[in-house]
Amino acid sequence: MVQRSGYTKGEVCWADVQTPDVAAAKSFYAAVFGWRYEDLPTPDGRSYSKAFIDGDLVAVVAPQNPAQQASGTPAQWNVYFCADDAREVAEEAPHAGGTVQFGPEEVGDTGVMVFLEPPGGGTTGVWQAGTHAGSGRHNEPGSFAWAELLTPEPQAAVGFFQQIFGHEVTEYPQDDGGTYTTLIVGGSEVAGIAPAPEDGDEDADGGAGPEEASAPDDGELRARLGWQVYFGVSSVKEAVLAAVTAGAEVLVEPEFDEDAGSIATLKDPQGGVFSVLEV
């Protein structure tokens, strides 16, 4: 069991989903991952839910803000990179070619949050830990396992993260001529960056690492632009069946090649796109 009590600068430490229907999302993800919840109030009188595997906090299901609800925005998963100083990151982001979308904002005593956008897009959370360090498990069934940015400007995005967090990188040439880049902290790969395919290009896809994967169609690719969050499962086949039974749409069909690993991409009933990865 890979339990975590803290994270290093530049690691992906957390994921949460903002959804138009918290109760429905809780029911869905409980069916897929077996999460149990603790409900807490928000300042505006609504509630959000902490998601647990056994006693370990692994995610949060949160309501959308009023602007998102008014515009009919679908649910969205966010990923957060660990930072020693979120305010310093926000100050550096424009110099690295990015923009600050929100924050820095203190979230009680739990930490400081910032949302950035690197060149090419892809809302990116930054988290400076207070009492909340991040996910209590990593790369385990029901917990965060991998994050991947699909972007039209992969080289600029890689440079952005290197400047902000000091990532080292490894580049994996792909059969289509593109490059899959992984961000590295302390010798370990922590996230991937893949080029977004051009219109009509059916051969380019990310896929939870440097291995090639089957390509989704153009509509599916548009849904996947930005950060893609992957959760570990003990069986992709069983997770997909549970998700479909609970109302999910399959965007990328599972592959059951033991050498390449098993991966599938799904859309929850509120529109949140996520993937499952066999661990």
VEXTOR-190108 format. One record per residue (C-alpha): residue in one letter; x, y, z; residue number from 1. Coordinates in nm, 3 decimals. Example, Ala and Ser with C-alpha at 12.3 -4.5 7.8 and 13.67 -1.06 7.14 Angstrom:
2
+------+---------+---------+---------+-----+
: rest :       X :       Y :       Z :  nr :
+------+---------+---------+---------+-----+
:    A :   1.230 :  -0.450 :   0.780 :   1 :
:    S :   1.367 :  -0.106 :   0.714 :   2 :
+------+---------+---------+---------+-----+
This chain:
279
+------+---------+---------+---------+-----+
: rest :       X :       Y :       Z :  nr :
+------+---------+---------+---------+-----+
:    M :   0.000 :   0.000 :   0.000 :   1 :
:    V :   0.141 :   0.339 :  -0.106 :   2 :
:    Q :   0.028 :   0.581 :   0.166 :   3 :
:    R :   0.150 :   0.941 :   0.161 :   4 :
:    S :   0.183 :   1.192 :   0.442 :   5 :
:    G :   0.349 :   1.464 :   0.235 :   6 :
:    Y :   0.470 :   1.568 :  -0.109 :   7 :
:    T :   0.774 :   1.736 :  -0.260 :   8 :
:    K :   0.770 :   2.056 :  -0.467 :   9 :
:    G :   0.666 :   1.971 :  -0.823 :  10 :
:    E :   0.484 :   1.647 :  -0.745 :  11 :
:    V :   0.114 :   1.617 :  -0.823 :  12 :
:    C :  -0.031 :   1.599 :  -0.475 :  13 :
:    W :  -0.407 :   1.626 :  -0.512 :  14 :
:    A :  -0.713 :   1.601 :  -0.737 :  15 :
:    D :  -1.068 :   1.724 :  -0.688 :  16 :
:    V :  -1.380 :   1.751 :  -0.900 :  17 :
:    Q :  -1.612 :   2.051 :  -0.931 :  18 :
:    T :  -1.955 :   1.929 :  -1.030 :  19 :
:    P :  -2.306 :   2.070 :  -1.082 :  20 :
:    D :  -2.456 :   1.789 :  -0.870 :  21 :
:    V :  -2.252 :   1.685 :  -0.567 :  22 :
:    A :  -2.498 :   1.420 :  -0.450 :  23 :
:    A :  -2.511 :   1.251 :  -0.791 :  24 :
:    A :  -2.133 :   1.264 :  -0.827 :  25 :
:    K :  -2.086 :   1.108 :  -0.484 :  26 :
:    S :  -2.313 :   0.821 :  -0.578 :  27 :
:    F :  -2.133 :   0.768 :  -0.910 :  28 :
:    Y :  -1.779 :   0.765 :  -0.775 :  29 :
:    A :  -1.877 :   0.547 :  -0.480 :  30 :
:    A :  -2.002 :   0.290 :  -0.732 :  31 :
:    V :  -1.677 :   0.307 :  -0.933 :  32 :
:    F :  -1.410 :   0.345 :  -0.662 :  33 :
:    G :  -1.583 :   0.243 :  -0.339 :  34 :
:    W :  -1.535 :   0.586 :  -0.184 :  35 :
:    R :  -1.706 :   0.680 :   0.142 :  36 :
:    Y :  -1.764 :   1.044 :   0.228 :  37 :
:    E :  -1.760 :   1.309 :   0.495 :  38 :
:    D :  -1.979 :   1.610 :   0.417 :  39 :
:    L :  -1.870 :   1.958 :   0.521 :  40 :
:    P :  -2.034 :   2.301 :   0.475 :  41 :
:    T :  -1.911 :   2.566 :   0.232 :  42 :
:    P :  -1.915 :   2.938 :   0.328 :  43 :
:    D :  -2.218 :   2.999 :   0.103 :  44 :
:    G :  -2.430 :   2.739 :   0.279 :  45 :
:    R :  -2.381 :   2.449 :   0.041 :  46 :
:    S :  -2.165 :   2.144 :   0.111 :  47 :
:    Y :  -1.867 :   1.958 :  -0.027 :  48 :
:    S :  -1.757 :   1.603 :   0.040 :  49 :
:    K :  -1.424 :   1.452 :   0.134 :  50 :
:    A :  -1.373 :   1.111 :  -0.028 :  51 :
:    F :  -1.195 :   0.833 :   0.160 :  52 :
:    I :  -1.054 :   0.486 :   0.096 :  53 :
:    D :  -1.062 :   0.322 :   0.437 :  54 :
:    G :  -0.931 :   0.607 :   0.654 :  55 :
:    D :  -0.724 :   0.783 :   0.388 :  56 :
:    L :  -0.845 :   1.104 :   0.220 :  57 :
:    V :  -0.806 :   1.064 :  -0.158 :  58 :
:    A :  -1.022 :   1.334 :  -0.325 :  59 :
:    V :  -1.289 :   1.599 :  -0.278 :  60 :
:    V :  -1.623 :   1.632 :  -0.456 :  61 :
:    A :  -1.709 :   2.003 :  -0.459 :  62 :
:    P :  -1.992 :   2.216 :  -0.598 :  63 :
:    Q :  -1.930 :   2.443 :  -0.894 :  64 :
:    N :  -1.913 :   2.816 :  -0.839 :  65 :
:    P :  -2.219 :   3.023 :  -0.941 :  66 :
:    A :  -2.065 :   3.132 :  -1.274 :  67 :
:    Q :  -1.994 :   2.773 :  -1.373 :  68 :
:    Q :  -2.346 :   2.668 :  -1.280 :  69 :
:    A :  -2.505 :   2.958 :  -1.467 :  70 :
:    S :  -2.313 :   2.881 :  -1.786 :  71 :
:    G :  -2.390 :   2.508 :  -1.778 :  72 :
:    T :  -2.023 :   2.412 :  -1.748 :  73 :
:    P :  -1.975 :   2.035 :  -1.719 :  74 :
:    A :  -1.800 :   1.882 :  -1.421 :  75 :
:    Q :  -1.421 :   1.911 :  -1.425 :  76 :
:    W :  -1.139 :   1.731 :  -1.250 :  77 :
:    N :  -0.853 :   1.952 :  -1.128 :  78 :
:    V :  -0.497 :   1.846 :  -1.050 :  79 :
:    Y :  -0.266 :   2.027 :  -0.807 :  80 :
:    F :   0.112 :   2.049 :  -0.799 :  81 :
:    C :   0.282 :   2.079 :  -0.461 :  82 :
:    A :   0.454 :   2.412 :  -0.396 :  83 :
:    D :   0.664 :   2.538 :  -0.108 :  84 :
:    D :   0.533 :   2.893 :  -0.162 :  85 :
:    A :   0.216 :   2.938 :  -0.369 :  86 :
:    R :   0.251 :   3.316 :  -0.377 :  87 :
:    E :   0.601 :   3.289 :  -0.520 :  88 :
:    V :   0.468 :   3.053 :  -0.788 :  89 :
:    A :   0.194 :   3.301 :  -0.878 :  90 :
:    E :   0.450 :   3.580 :  -0.910 :  91 :
:    E :   0.675 :   3.369 :  -1.132 :  92 :
:    A :   0.401 :   3.232 :  -1.362 :  93 :
:    P :   0.376 :   3.536 :  -1.597 :  94 :
:    H :   0.756 :   3.539 :  -1.639 :  95 :
:    A :   0.735 :   3.173 :  -1.748 :  96 :
:    G :   0.473 :   3.249 :  -2.012 :  97 :
:    G :   0.165 :   3.154 :  -1.812 :  98 :
:    T :  -0.121 :   3.339 :  -1.645 :  99 :
:    V :  -0.273 :   3.338 :  -1.298 : 100 :
:    Q :  -0.642 :   3.247 :  -1.315 : 101 :
:    F :  -0.722 :   3.252 :  -0.943 : 102 :
:    G :  -0.551 :   3.323 :  -0.613 : 103 :
:    P :  -0.336 :   3.293 :  -0.421 : 104 :
:    E :  -0.607 :   3.226 :  -0.163 : 105 :
:    E :  -0.581 :   3.078 :   0.183 : 106 :
:    V :  -0.823 :   2.790 :   0.236 : 107 :
:    G :  -0.862 :   2.817 :   0.610 : 108 :
:    D :  -0.568 :   2.648 :   0.778 : 109 :
:    T :  -0.556 :   2.367 :   0.520 : 110 :
:    G :  -0.328 :   2.546 :   0.272 : 111 :
:    V :  -0.291 :   2.808 :  -0.001 : 112 :
:    M :  -0.438 :   2.753 :  -0.348 : 113 :
:    V :  -0.356 :   2.903 :  -0.688 : 114 :
:    F :  -0.483 :   2.821 :  -1.035 : 115 :
:    L :  -0.247 :   2.885 :  -1.326 : 116 :
:    E :  -0.269 :   2.841 :  -1.701 : 117 :
:    P :   0.049 :   2.740 :  -1.886 : 118 :
:    P :   0.113 :   2.837 :  -2.249 : 119 :
:    G :  -0.132 :   2.644 :  -2.466 : 120 :
:    G :  -0.394 :   2.620 :  -2.189 : 121 :
:    G :  -0.479 :   2.365 :  -1.925 : 122 :
:    T :  -0.594 :   2.495 :  -1.587 : 123 :
:    T :  -0.335 :   2.384 :  -1.332 : 124 :
:    G :  -0.382 :   2.383 :  -0.957 : 125 :
:    V :  -0.100 :   2.468 :  -0.717 : 126 :
:    W :  -0.119 :   2.370 :  -0.351 : 127 :
:    Q :   0.093 :   2.494 :  -0.061 : 128 :
:    A :   0.019 :   2.255 :   0.223 : 129 :
:    G :  -0.106 :   2.363 :   0.562 : 130 :
:    T :  -0.291 :   2.098 :   0.759 : 131 :
:    H :  -0.384 :   1.925 :   0.431 : 132 :
:    A :  -0.078 :   1.779 :   0.255 : 133 :
:    G :  -0.259 :   1.604 :  -0.031 : 134 :
:    S :  -0.389 :   1.261 :  -0.117 : 135 :
:    G :  -0.334 :   1.005 :   0.156 : 136 :
:    R :  -0.274 :   0.735 :  -0.105 : 137 :
:    H :  -0.105 :   0.729 :  -0.442 : 138 :
:    N :  -0.111 :   0.476 :  -0.726 : 139 :
:    E :  -0.349 :   0.251 :  -0.537 : 140 :
:    P :  -0.702 :   0.134 :  -0.629 : 141 :
:    G :  -0.938 :   0.426 :  -0.577 : 142 :
:    S :  -0.664 :   0.689 :  -0.554 : 143 :
:    F :  -0.485 :   0.928 :  -0.786 : 144 :
:    A :  -0.229 :   0.748 :  -1.006 : 145 :
:    W :  -0.117 :   0.978 :  -1.291 : 146 :
:    A :  -0.181 :   1.316 :  -1.456 : 147 :
:    E :  -0.129 :   1.412 :  -1.816 : 148 :
:    L :  -0.157 :   1.743 :  -2.000 : 149 :
:    L :  -0.280 :   1.735 :  -2.361 : 150 :
:    T :  -0.180 :   2.069 :  -2.515 : 151 :
:    P :  -0.127 :   2.233 :  -2.856 : 152 :
:    E :   0.198 :   2.386 :  -2.722 : 153 :
:    P :   0.382 :   2.100 :  -2.550 : 154 :
:    Q :   0.732 :   2.249 :  -2.570 : 155 :
:    A :   0.619 :   2.579 :  -2.419 : 156 :
:    A :   0.425 :   2.394 :  -2.148 : 157 :
:    V :   0.728 :   2.182 :  -2.059 : 158 :
:    G :   0.942 :   2.496 :  -2.032 : 159 :
:    F :   0.679 :   2.657 :  -1.811 : 160 :
:    F :   0.679 :   2.371 :  -1.559 : 161 :
:    Q :   1.056 :   2.350 :  -1.561 : 162 :
:    Q :   1.082 :   2.720 :  -1.478 : 163 :
:    I :   0.810 :   2.713 :  -1.212 : 164 :
:    F :   0.894 :   2.385 :  -1.036 : 165 :
:    G :   1.242 :   2.291 :  -1.157 : 166 :
:    H :   1.128 :   1.964 :  -1.317 : 167 :
:    E :   1.374 :   1.746 :  -1.497 : 168 :
:    V :   1.226 :   1.579 :  -1.806 : 169 :
:    T :   1.245 :   1.263 :  -2.012 : 170 :
:    E :   1.134 :   1.266 :  -2.376 : 171 :
:    Y :   0.985 :   0.962 :  -2.548 : 172 :
:    P :   0.962 :   0.980 :  -2.930 : 173 :
:    Q :   0.630 :   0.846 :  -3.059 : 174 :
:    D :   0.555 :   0.654 :  -3.377 : 175 :
:    D :   0.359 :   0.951 :  -3.516 : 176 :
:    G :   0.665 :   1.178 :  -3.494 : 177 :
:    G :   0.553 :   1.356 :  -3.178 : 178 :
:    T :   0.712 :   1.345 :  -2.834 : 179 :
:    Y :   0.565 :   1.241 :  -2.501 : 180 :
:    T :   0.744 :   1.424 :  -2.218 : 181 :
:    T :   0.740 :   1.326 :  -1.855 : 182 :
:    L :   0.809 :   1.566 :  -1.568 : 183 :
:    I :   1.048 :   1.427 :  -1.308 : 184 :
:    V :   1.099 :   1.502 :  -0.938 : 185 :
:    G :   1.373 :   1.324 :  -0.746 : 186 :
:    G :   1.423 :   1.070 :  -1.023 : 187 :
:    S :   1.054 :   0.973 :  -1.042 : 188 :
:    E :   0.812 :   1.057 :  -1.321 : 189 :
:    V :   0.522 :   1.259 :  -1.178 : 190 :
:    A :   0.318 :   1.372 :  -1.482 : 191 :
:    G :   0.313 :   1.364 :  -1.861 : 192 :
:    I :   0.277 :   1.626 :  -2.134 : 193 :
:    A :   0.155 :   1.523 :  -2.479 : 194 :
:    P :   0.088 :   1.720 :  -2.798 : 195 :
:    A :  -0.275 :   1.777 :  -2.888 : 196 :
:    P :  -0.341 :   1.628 :  -3.231 : 197 :
:    E :  -0.433 :   1.852 :  -3.519 : 198 :
:    D :  -0.783 :   1.832 :  -3.665 : 199 :
:    G :  -0.833 :   1.500 :  -3.833 : 200 :
:    D :  -0.520 :   1.346 :  -3.682 : 201 :
:    E :  -0.639 :   1.016 :  -3.544 : 202 :
:    D :  -0.298 :   0.881 :  -3.453 : 203 :
:    A :  -0.198 :   1.112 :  -3.171 : 204 :
:    D :  -0.295 :   1.044 :  -2.813 : 205 :
:    G :  -0.145 :   1.063 :  -2.468 : 206 :
:    G :  -0.220 :   0.758 :  -2.264 : 207 :
:    A :  -0.078 :   0.751 :  -1.910 : 208 :
:    G :   0.284 :   0.724 :  -2.011 : 209 :
:    P :   0.513 :   0.692 :  -2.308 : 210 :
:    E :   0.351 :   0.377 :  -2.447 : 211 :
:    E :   0.133 :   0.413 :  -2.756 : 212 :
:    A :  -0.244 :   0.385 :  -2.705 : 213 :
:    S :  -0.550 :   0.371 :  -2.928 : 214 :
:    A :  -0.661 :   0.715 :  -3.045 : 215 :
:    P :  -0.997 :   0.871 :  -2.963 : 216 :
:    D :  -1.192 :   1.059 :  -3.228 : 217 :
:    D :  -1.186 :   1.441 :  -3.261 : 218 :
:    G :  -1.482 :   1.499 :  -3.030 : 219 :
:    E :  -1.325 :   1.287 :  -2.760 : 220 :
:    L :  -0.995 :   1.470 :  -2.800 : 221 :
:    R :  -1.162 :   1.808 :  -2.754 : 222 :
:    A :  -1.314 :   1.677 :  -2.432 : 223 :
:    R :  -0.969 :   1.570 :  -2.312 : 224 :
:    L :  -0.770 :   1.889 :  -2.382 : 225 :
:    G :  -0.606 :   2.013 :  -2.065 : 226 :
:    W :  -0.519 :   1.797 :  -1.767 : 227 :
:    Q :  -0.638 :   1.439 :  -1.758 : 228 :
:    V :  -0.653 :   1.269 :  -1.419 : 229 :
:    Y :  -0.599 :   0.894 :  -1.384 : 230 :
:    F :  -0.720 :   0.687 :  -1.091 : 231 :
:    G :  -0.588 :   0.344 :  -1.002 : 232 :
:    V :  -0.818 :   0.043 :  -1.015 : 233 :
:    S :  -0.757 :  -0.326 :  -0.955 : 234 :
:    S :  -0.943 :  -0.415 :  -1.277 : 235 :
:    V :  -1.012 :  -0.173 :  -1.562 : 236 :
:    K :  -1.276 :  -0.405 :  -1.702 : 237 :
:    E :  -1.467 :  -0.415 :  -1.374 : 238 :
:    A :  -1.428 :  -0.039 :  -1.321 : 239 :
:    V :  -1.565 :   0.039 :  -1.668 : 240 :
:    L :  -1.860 :  -0.194 :  -1.617 : 241 :
:    A :  -1.938 :  -0.030 :  -1.283 : 242 :
:    A :  -1.905 :   0.319 :  -1.433 : 243 :
:    V :  -2.129 :   0.242 :  -1.730 : 244 :
:    T :  -2.390 :   0.087 :  -1.501 : 245 :
:    A :  -2.379 :   0.408 :  -1.295 : 246 :
:    G :  -2.434 :   0.625 :  -1.604 : 247 :
:    A :  -2.086 :   0.692 :  -1.749 : 248 :
:    E :  -2.000 :   0.729 :  -2.116 : 249 :
:    V :  -1.689 :   0.547 :  -2.243 : 250 :
:    L :  -1.469 :   0.789 :  -2.439 : 251 :
:    V :  -1.173 :   0.557 :  -2.492 : 252 :
:    E :  -1.245 :   0.186 :  -2.482 : 253 :
:    P :  -1.029 :  -0.020 :  -2.247 : 254 :
:    E :  -0.732 :  -0.207 :  -2.382 : 255 :
:    F :  -0.650 :  -0.534 :  -2.212 : 256 :
:    D :  -0.293 :  -0.577 :  -2.331 : 257 :
:    E :  -0.094 :  -0.691 :  -2.028 : 258 :
:    D :   0.232 :  -0.562 :  -2.175 : 259 :
:    A :   0.102 :  -0.208 :  -2.232 : 260 :
:    G :  -0.125 :  -0.198 :  -1.927 : 261 :
:    S :  -0.498 :  -0.146 :  -1.912 : 262 :
:    I :  -0.642 :   0.204 :  -1.944 : 263 :
:    A :  -0.982 :   0.351 :  -2.026 : 264 :
:    T :  -1.123 :   0.705 :  -2.038 : 265 :
:    L :  -1.472 :   0.783 :  -1.913 : 266 :
:    K :  -1.712 :   1.073 :  -1.875 : 267 :
:    D :  -1.925 :   1.083 :  -1.561 : 268 :
:    P :  -2.299 :   1.169 :  -1.579 : 269 :
:    Q :  -2.221 :   1.537 :  -1.501 : 270 :
:    G :  -1.960 :   1.559 :  -1.778 : 271 :
:    G :  -1.639 :   1.510 :  -1.579 : 272 :
:    V :  -1.372 :   1.332 :  -1.783 : 273 :
:    F :  -1.132 :   1.097 :  -1.606 : 274 :
:    S :  -0.935 :   0.780 :  -1.678 : 275 :
:    V :  -0.877 :   0.456 :  -1.495 : 276 :
:    L :  -0.542 :   0.279 :  -1.488 : 277 :
:    E :  -0.483 :  -0.075 :  -1.370 : 278 :
:    V :  -0.239 :  -0.079 :  -1.076 : 279 :
+------+---------+---------+---------+-----+
